[in-house]
Amino acid sequence: MNMAKKLKDFFDLNRLVRENIRQLVPYSSARDEFTGSARIFLDANENAFGSPLPQPYNRYPDPLQVRLKEALSRIKSVPPSRIFLGNGSDEAIDLLFRAFCSPGIDNVITLPPTYGMYEVSARINDVEVRKAPLLPGFQPDLDAIAREIDENTKLIFICSPNNPTGNSIGREAIETILSNFNGLVVIDEAYINYSRYRSFIQELDEYPNLVVLQTLSKAWGLAGLRIGMAFASEAIVHIFNKVKPPYNLNEASQQLALTALDNLEKVNDWIKQTTAERGQLEKALQDLPFVQKVFPSDANFLLVKTLDPKAVYRHLVKEGIVVRDRSRVKLCEGCLRITVGTPEENAELRDSLKKMA
């Protein structure tokens, strides 16, 4: 890749946006049109009597999640105007396709083995997926990526730490891609809280083509609330907000997330415990005779290569323990993906696996 040309000289967001999205007048909800304070709301055809629940949910939620973005802004040191919130990171992934990729014309690049929703969302939106498989060691093949790029390549997805391999992608490689690609580079940092490496969030000013995805589903323990985050330039976040459904994040999720964000110390304690448990579990697994390799991990899971992954999987299921069989994934042959649990869960897992030894 040619590093000489400066990204800011040739990056043009307007070129990337689909024409129908550029011309789109977004849906305007009742709450979008009202500012200020009021005692009586008769503008949105809600049930004025309340909800048949201990807490009322009869009013539509804040469509732009202002309070939640302000709270996240204080933790992430990113202005609220550069934050998009969605129904999990999967909503942001889908919006990227709908906003920037013309079906049947444009293409995106993924680096398998990686998170499967990039390809699923591409197929749903009739967008070609070009694959540049990771090298042995699970790092990007920059020459292969360069060969796949053409004038219709709009997005490159980089998952770091990567799922299912668990490793972080080298920072220099990511910066090379960011500096030389005039489409959007989407860095999925769902597991960044467990990583030794710093987030790319602080590089948003440097790279106008950067989109960073994070989630409250992992380290924050809020998978059931479905809250994903996308950090990008104000212009990109504006496009997300044009395309998203008006009330994409429900009121209960917003309220509960606000409460959770006040417990940062608790989350940091869990992260420390999880990484410590990850190290102990890695050592224990390496001692098992049927384990060929435990791959280094910066996530809350381990990729474990075994002699007979299906036999191990079936044994654990009989013991009431479910892990993920990744053995059919290219470059992950023979592998199981095992989430790091509580100390008690990990001890039970170790005891169960020793029965097979």
C-alpha positions as CSV (number, residue, x, y, z in Angstrom):
1,M,0.0,0.0,0.0
2,N,1.2,3.5,-0.8
3,M,1.6,5.4,2.4
4,A,2.6,8.7,0.8
5,K,-0.8,10.2,0.1
6,K,-2.5,11.8,3.0
7,L,-6.0,10.5,3.7
8,K,-7.5,13.9,4.3
9,D,-6.6,15.0,0.9
10,F,-8.7,12.4,-0.9
11,F,-11.4,11.2,1.5
12,D,-14.8,12.3,0.4
13,L,-17.8,11.2,2.5
14,N,-20.3,12.5,0.1
15,R,-18.9,10.1,-2.6
16,L,-19.6,7.2,-0.3
17,V,-23.2,7.9,0.7
18,R,-25.9,6.4,-1.5
19,E,-27.7,8.9,-3.5
20,N,-31.1,8.0,-2.1
21,I,-29.8,8.4,1.5
22,R,-28.2,11.8,0.6
23,Q,-31.6,13.0,-0.6
24,L,-33.5,11.3,2.2
25,V,-35.7,13.5,4.5
26,P,-35.8,11.5,7.7
27,Y,-39.0,10.6,9.6
28,S,-39.9,13.4,12.0
29,S,-41.4,12.1,15.2
30,A,-43.6,14.1,17.6
31,R,-40.7,14.4,20.1
32,D,-38.3,15.6,17.3
33,E,-40.5,18.6,16.7
34,F,-40.9,19.6,20.3
35,T,-38.4,21.5,22.4
36,G,-38.7,23.0,25.9
37,S,-40.9,21.7,28.8
38,A,-44.6,20.8,28.9
39,R,-47.1,19.4,31.5
40,I,-49.4,17.7,29.1
41,F,-48.4,15.6,26.1
42,L,-51.1,15.2,23.5
43,D,-48.8,15.0,20.4
44,A,-47.9,11.4,19.9
45,N,-51.2,9.3,20.3
46,E,-49.8,7.5,23.4
47,N,-51.9,6.0,26.1
48,A,-52.3,8.8,28.6
49,F,-53.4,6.5,31.5
50,G,-50.0,4.8,31.9
51,S,-48.8,1.2,31.7
52,P,-49.9,-2.0,33.4
53,L,-46.5,-2.2,35.1
54,P,-45.0,-0.9,38.3
55,Q,-43.1,1.7,36.2
56,P,-44.8,3.6,33.4
57,Y,-43.5,3.1,29.8
58,N,-46.5,4.7,28.0
59,R,-44.3,7.5,26.5
60,Y,-42.0,7.1,23.5
61,P,-38.3,7.2,24.4
62,D,-35.9,9.9,23.6
63,P,-35.1,9.2,19.9
64,L,-31.6,10.6,20.2
65,Q,-30.8,9.2,23.7
66,V,-29.4,12.5,24.8
67,R,-28.9,11.7,28.5
68,L,-27.3,8.3,27.8
69,K,-24.9,9.8,25.2
70,E,-23.9,12.5,27.7
71,A,-23.1,9.8,30.3
72,L,-21.2,7.8,27.8
73,S,-19.3,10.9,26.6
74,R,-18.0,11.4,30.1
75,I,-16.6,7.8,30.2
76,K,-15.3,7.6,26.6
77,S,-14.1,11.2,26.3
78,V,-16.0,11.5,23.0
79,P,-18.5,14.3,22.3
80,P,-22.1,13.2,22.3
81,S,-22.4,14.4,18.7
82,R,-19.9,11.7,17.7
83,I,-21.9,8.9,19.3
84,F,-24.6,6.7,17.7
85,L,-26.5,4.3,19.8
86,G,-28.3,1.3,18.3
87,N,-30.1,-2.0,19.1
88,G,-26.8,-3.8,19.6
89,S,-23.8,-3.2,17.3
90,D,-25.7,-5.2,14.7
91,E,-27.9,-2.3,14.1
92,A,-24.9,0.0,13.3
93,I,-23.5,-2.7,11.0
94,D,-26.8,-2.9,9.1
95,L,-27.0,0.9,8.9
96,L,-23.5,1.0,7.4
97,F,-24.7,-1.2,4.5
98,R,-28.0,0.6,4.0
99,A,-26.4,4.1,4.0
100,F,-23.2,3.4,2.1
101,C,-23.6,0.3,-0.1
102,S,-25.7,0.2,-3.2
103,P,-27.1,-3.4,-3.6
104,G,-25.7,-5.3,-6.5
105,I,-23.0,-2.7,-7.2
106,D,-20.8,-2.0,-4.2
107,N,-18.7,-4.4,-2.2
108,V,-17.1,-4.7,1.3
109,I,-14.0,-6.5,2.6
110,T,-13.9,-8.8,5.6
111,L,-10.9,-10.5,7.2
112,P,-12.0,-14.1,8.1
113,P,-12.2,-15.8,10.4
114,T,-14.2,-13.0,12.0
115,Y,-17.6,-12.0,13.4
116,G,-20.3,-13.5,11.2
117,M,-22.8,-10.6,11.1
118,Y,-20.7,-8.6,8.7
119,E,-21.3,-11.2,6.0
120,V,-24.9,-11.8,7.1
121,S,-25.8,-8.1,6.9
122,A,-24.1,-7.9,3.5
123,R,-26.1,-10.8,2.1
124,I,-29.3,-9.3,3.5
125,N,-28.5,-6.1,1.7
126,D,-27.4,-7.8,-1.5
127,V,-23.8,-6.4,-1.2
128,E,-20.8,-8.4,-2.4
129,V,-18.4,-9.7,0.3
130,R,-14.8,-9.9,-0.6
131,K,-12.7,-11.9,1.8
132,A,-9.0,-11.3,2.6
133,P,-8.3,-14.1,5.1
134,L,-6.1,-13.5,8.0
135,L,-2.5,-14.8,7.9
136,P,-1.4,-17.7,10.2
137,G,-1.1,-15.8,13.5
138,F,-4.4,-14.1,12.7
139,Q,-3.0,-10.8,11.4
140,P,-4.2,-9.0,8.3
141,D,-2.7,-9.8,4.8
142,L,-2.3,-6.2,3.6
143,D,-1.4,-7.3,0.1
144,A,-4.5,-9.4,-0.1
145,I,-6.7,-6.5,1.1
146,A,-5.1,-4.2,-1.4
147,R,-5.9,-6.6,-4.2
148,E,-9.6,-6.8,-3.3
149,I,-10.1,-3.0,-3.2
150,D,-11.7,-1.4,-6.3
151,E,-13.7,1.8,-7.0
152,N,-16.9,0.1,-5.5
153,T,-15.3,-1.0,-2.2
154,K,-17.1,1.0,0.5
155,L,-16.3,-0.7,3.8
156,I,-13.5,-2.7,5.4
157,F,-14.4,-4.5,8.6
158,I,-11.7,-5.2,11.2
159,C,-12.7,-6.9,14.4
160,S,-10.1,-6.3,17.2
161,P,-9.9,-8.1,19.5
162,N,-11.1,-10.5,16.9
163,N,-14.0,-13.0,17.3
164,P,-13.5,-16.0,17.3
165,T,-9.6,-15.9,17.4
166,G,-9.4,-13.6,20.5
167,N,-6.2,-11.7,19.4
168,S,-5.9,-8.0,18.8
169,I,-5.0,-6.9,15.3
170,G,-1.7,-5.1,15.1
171,R,-2.1,-1.3,15.4
172,E,0.4,-0.6,12.6
173,A,-1.6,-2.7,10.2
174,I,-4.8,-1.0,11.0
175,E,-3.2,2.4,10.6
176,T,-1.9,1.4,7.2
177,I,-5.4,0.5,6.1
178,L,-6.9,3.7,7.6
179,S,-4.3,5.9,5.9
180,N,-4.7,4.3,2.4
181,F,-8.3,3.4,2.0
182,N,-10.8,6.1,0.8
183,G,-13.8,4.1,2.1
184,L,-14.9,3.6,5.7
185,V,-12.8,1.4,8.0
186,V,-15.0,-0.2,10.6
187,I,-13.1,-1.3,13.7
188,D,-15.3,-3.5,15.9
189,E,-14.0,-3.3,19.5
190,A,-16.7,-5.3,21.2
191,Y,-14.0,-6.9,23.4
192,I,-11.7,-3.9,23.8
193,N,-12.2,-3.7,27.6
194,Y,-10.3,-7.0,28.0
195,S,-7.5,-6.0,25.7
196,R,-4.0,-4.8,26.5
197,Y,-4.2,-2.3,23.6
198,R,-5.9,1.0,23.6
199,S,-9.0,1.8,21.7
200,F,-9.0,3.6,18.3
201,I,-11.7,6.0,19.6
202,Q,-9.1,8.7,20.3
203,E,-8.0,8.6,16.6
204,L,-11.3,9.9,15.3
205,D,-9.8,13.3,14.6
206,E,-7.0,11.8,12.7
207,Y,-9.0,9.5,10.4
208,P,-12.3,10.9,8.9
209,N,-13.0,7.4,7.5
210,L,-12.9,5.7,10.9
211,V,-16.0,4.1,12.6
212,V,-15.4,2.4,15.9
213,L,-18.0,-0.1,17.2
214,Q,-18.3,-0.9,20.9
215,T,-21.0,-2.5,23.0
216,L,-22.5,-2.7,26.5
217,S,-23.1,-6.4,26.0
218,K,-19.7,-7.7,27.1
219,A,-17.7,-6.1,29.9
220,W,-20.7,-4.0,31.0
221,G,-22.8,-7.1,31.4
222,L,-25.9,-5.7,29.6
223,A,-26.3,-8.1,26.7
224,G,-30.0,-8.4,27.5
225,L,-30.6,-4.6,26.9
226,R,-29.1,-4.6,23.4
227,I,-27.1,-1.4,23.3
228,G,-24.4,-0.9,20.7
229,M,-22.3,2.1,20.2
230,A,-20.7,3.6,17.1
231,F,-18.2,6.4,17.3
232,A,-17.4,8.4,14.2
233,S,-17.3,11.9,12.8
234,E,-20.3,14.1,13.3
235,A,-21.1,13.7,9.6
236,I,-21.2,9.9,9.7
237,V,-23.3,10.0,12.9
238,H,-25.7,12.4,11.2
239,I,-26.2,9.8,8.4
240,F,-26.8,7.0,11.0
241,N,-29.5,9.2,12.6
242,K,-31.1,9.9,9.3
243,V,-31.5,6.2,8.5
244,K,-32.3,4.6,11.8
245,P,-35.8,3.9,13.0
246,P,-37.0,6.9,15.1
247,Y,-37.2,5.0,18.4
248,N,-34.5,2.4,18.0
249,L,-33.5,2.2,21.6
250,N,-36.3,1.6,24.1
251,E,-36.9,3.5,27.3
252,A,-36.2,0.6,29.7
253,S,-32.8,0.0,28.1
254,Q,-31.9,3.7,28.2
255,Q,-32.9,4.0,31.9
256,L,-31.2,0.8,33.0
257,A,-28.0,1.7,31.1
258,L,-27.9,5.1,32.8
259,T,-28.0,3.4,36.1
260,A,-25.3,0.9,35.1
261,L,-23.0,3.6,33.9
262,D,-22.8,4.9,37.5
263,N,-21.1,1.6,38.4
264,L,-17.9,1.9,36.5
265,E,-15.8,0.6,39.4
266,K,-17.8,-2.6,39.5
267,V,-17.3,-3.2,35.8
268,N,-13.5,-2.5,36.1
269,D,-13.4,-5.1,38.9
270,W,-15.1,-7.7,36.7
271,I,-12.7,-7.0,33.9
272,K,-9.7,-7.6,36.3
273,Q,-11.3,-10.8,37.5
274,T,-12.1,-12.0,34.0
275,T,-8.6,-11.4,32.7
276,A,-7.1,-13.1,35.7
277,E,-9.4,-16.1,35.2
278,R,-8.6,-16.1,31.5
279,G,-4.9,-16.6,32.4
280,Q,-5.6,-19.4,34.9
281,L,-8.0,-21.2,32.5
282,E,-5.4,-20.9,29.7
283,K,-2.8,-22.7,31.8
284,A,-5.2,-25.4,32.9
285,L,-6.3,-26.1,29.3
286,Q,-2.7,-26.3,28.1
287,D,-2.1,-29.2,30.5
288,L,-4.8,-31.4,29.0
289,P,-3.4,-34.1,26.7
290,F,-6.1,-33.6,24.0
291,V,-5.5,-29.8,23.8
292,Q,-3.1,-29.0,21.0
293,K,-3.0,-25.2,21.4
294,V,-4.7,-22.4,23.4
295,F,-4.4,-19.2,21.3
296,P,-3.4,-15.9,23.1
297,S,-6.5,-13.9,23.9
298,D,-7.3,-10.2,24.5
299,A,-11.0,-11.0,24.9
300,N,-13.2,-12.7,27.5
301,F,-12.9,-16.1,25.7
302,L,-10.2,-18.5,24.5
303,L,-9.9,-20.3,21.2
304,V,-8.8,-23.8,22.0
305,K,-7.5,-26.3,19.4
306,T,-8.2,-29.9,20.3
307,L,-7.6,-33.3,18.7
308,D,-11.4,-34.1,18.5
309,P,-13.4,-30.9,19.0
310,K,-16.8,-32.6,18.4
311,A,-16.1,-35.2,21.1
312,V,-15.1,-32.5,23.6
313,Y,-18.2,-30.5,22.7
314,R,-20.5,-33.5,23.1
315,H,-18.9,-34.4,26.4
316,L,-19.4,-30.9,27.8
317,V,-23.0,-30.8,26.6
318,K,-23.7,-34.0,28.5
319,E,-22.2,-32.3,31.6
320,G,-24.5,-29.3,31.1
321,I,-21.7,-27.0,29.8
322,V,-22.1,-25.3,26.5
323,V,-19.2,-23.9,24.5
324,R,-19.0,-22.9,20.9
325,D,-17.8,-25.3,18.2
326,R,-15.8,-23.3,15.7
327,S,-14.1,-26.3,14.1
328,R,-15.8,-25.8,10.7
329,V,-14.5,-22.2,10.4
330,K,-11.5,-21.9,8.0
331,L,-8.2,-21.4,10.0
332,C,-10.0,-22.5,13.2
333,E,-10.1,-26.2,12.3
334,G,-10.2,-28.3,15.5
335,C,-11.1,-25.3,17.6
336,L,-13.7,-24.6,20.3
337,R,-14.4,-21.1,21.6
338,I,-14.7,-21.1,25.3
339,T,-16.0,-18.1,27.2
340,V,-14.3,-17.2,30.5
341,G,-16.9,-17.7,33.2
342,T,-17.0,-17.1,37.0
343,P,-14.3,-18.8,39.1
344,E,-16.9,-21.5,40.0
345,E,-17.9,-22.1,36.4
346,N,-14.3,-22.3,35.2
347,A,-13.5,-24.8,38.0
348,E,-16.4,-26.9,36.9
349,L,-15.3,-26.7,33.3
350,R,-11.8,-27.8,34.2
351,D,-13.0,-30.7,36.3
352,S,-15.3,-31.9,33.5
353,L,-12.5,-31.7,30.9
354,K,-10.1,-33.7,33.2
355,K,-12.6,-36.6,33.1
356,M,-11.7,-36.9,29.4
357,A,-8.0,-36.9,29.9
